[in-house]
Amino acid sequence: MKTFGIVLIVVGLIMLFVPSLNFTTSEKVIDAGPIQVTADKKNEIGWPTYAGGIVAAAGVILLVASKKR
């Protein structure tokens, strides 16, 4: 329980300072025998800033609750 609380705190802090993740994927556009055409597509996964605060607060609550036991 203590480890999971620490992980939530770290993830929450990362979410506070990094508002989104960007990555690129390759997709086949045309596949006609030996000829293949691919296109790079940029993707973004975003979350609101307050979500990081909620996750970090949940981690603190778990950490405090595990110390009381």
N, C-alpha and C positions, 0 to 999 in steps of 0.2 A: 504494500500500500504506500509506503514511504517512497519507494523508487518511482512508482507511477505518478505520485504527486510532484516529484522533482522533474520528471519528464514533461508533465503538463506545464509546469512553470517555464521551463526552457522553451517549449514549443510556443507558448503564449507570448513570451518576450520576442521570439523571432517573428511571430505574426504581427506584433506591434510595429516593428521596425522594417519589415519587408511586406509591403501591401499586396504583392502579387508574385506569382511564379510564371515565367515565360519559357516556352520550349518550342522547338520546331520539329515537325514530322514530315516525312516524305510520303506522297501519295502517287500512285500510278494514275496517270491521266489517260494514256493510250497504251494498250498492250496488243500490238498487231504482229504476232510472230516474233521475228528477231528485232523488231523496232519497238522500243519502249520509251515512253515519255513520262517523266516524273515531275511533280511540282512540290516545292517546299511550302508548307502551310505553317504559319506562326499561330500558336495557341497561347492563351493566357488564362490562368486560374486566379481569380481575385477574391478577396474577402474584405469585409468592412473592418476598420481599425478596432472598433470596440469588441470584435470577436476575439482578438488576441488578449484583450484585458479580461474578458470572461473566462477564457481558458486558463490564463495565469491565476486568476482568483480561485478557480476551481482547484488548481494545483496547490495553492496555499491552504485552502480549506482541508484538502486531503492530508497534507503534511501536518497541519495542526491536529487534526483528528487522530492521526496515527501516533502522535507523540503522547496523547492523553491516555492511550491504552496501555 
